[in-house]
Amino acid sequence: MKIVIAPDSFKESLSALGVANAIEEGFKRVFPDAEFCKVPMADGGEGTVQAMVDATGGRLETLQVTGPDGQPVNAQYGILGSQGKYTNSVTAVIEMAEASGLHHIERDRRNPMLTTSYGTGELIRDALDKGINHIIVGLGGSATNDGGAGMAQALGFKLNTAQGTSISYGAAGLSQLAYIDDSTAHPLIANCKIEVACDVDNPLCGNNGASAIFGPQKGATPEMVSELDNTLNHFASIVNSTPTLQLANDIAQYPGAGAAGGMGFGVMTLLNAELQPGVDIVIKSVKLAELMQGANIVITGEGRMDSQTLSGKTPMGVMQQALNQQIPVIGIAGCLGEGAELILEKGMTAIFPIIPALAPLDDILADAHNNLVNTAQNIAATLKLSL
């Protein structure tokens, strides 16, 4: 019997590998001789680097970079091992939040007019300097609204005022931008395939754009939202006037251009990156379809399964791969929310929550491993009845 275990992390309690280990432990109590294939998963958000490093036998790189408020922070990115899809290239995985995340700034100090994505650019630069020729960037959780301008500066692009001086950090600096000189950009960008994991479809500007939708959670006041939107519009116009970057008008309206404070726009126009659903990138990178071949059952899950799971989250991507091979899929979640039944309608065989009783959240998070093991054991015991 072959059992594939491909879950996302349970946020604030277990990594994706930790979840997979707990499920394996529970199933082994019932099926000790089964073949287990553990594939830690993610959808491009928090935990993507760790999941992909664990799934491919890769390694983590740590360096000090510029945080979103200009202060130094320690950040990590992953270099995938040989188990991944890209056997003829060296792949790095970078989470934007590691360097430029909202968690780096206390709530009362958040100001997207001033925050920068420079640190994310430093992570990309370090990967390029190490000879990486394929980079996956996960967007999400950013404190920035600079359209990726800081990232570009870290990679050697000159973003200058009319006086020829470099613009300052953040959206405030974008309002002073007069021209972009990309002749000094990192020379290895052109030889690197850059894919971007993105799970939102917002355009760069407008009522559904980066500033209006995501600005308030980064500290923007209603008045500031309008100013932020204007600076991103201005940025797009300057990019569009740069001869080598003339697709900017189209890309500003592209779904996902507004992701991570306009970083989606920045990576597409300045780095020629391709935006894709995060879970699809991870599935390809870890060879999930190949690993599923011959499986009798697939187990997936995430911390909370509800109607939002349907929107490109890990369990749906894993389920689709399994259904393509006519393999039944079971979901395990920390808890179930409204709309979880819709996942069953899409083809999942069953979904199980792991919380056995009401308890304080801290206790529930602390007991996640044991609860997960016990739930997995009960599912396995039930399956054994049919054999």
Protein Blocks (a to p, Z undefined) as FASTA:
>chain_A
ZZdddddddehkbcfklmmmmmmmmmmmmmmmbccddddddehiahklmmmmmmnopacd
ddddddfkopacddddddddfkbmblmbccddddfklmmgfklpcfklgcfklgccklmm
mmmmmmmmnopabdcddeehiabfehommmmmmnopacddfkopacdedjklmmmpmbdc
fklgcfklmmpccddddfbfbdfbdjklmklmmmmmnopafklmmmmmmmmmmmmmmmmm
pmklmmmmmmmmpghjlgghhlmmmmmmmnopacddfklmmmmmnommmmmgopabdcdd
dfbdcfklmnopaklmmmmmmmmnopacddddfbdcehklmmmmnopabdcdfbfbdcdf
klmmmmmmmmmmmmmmmmmmmmmmmZZ
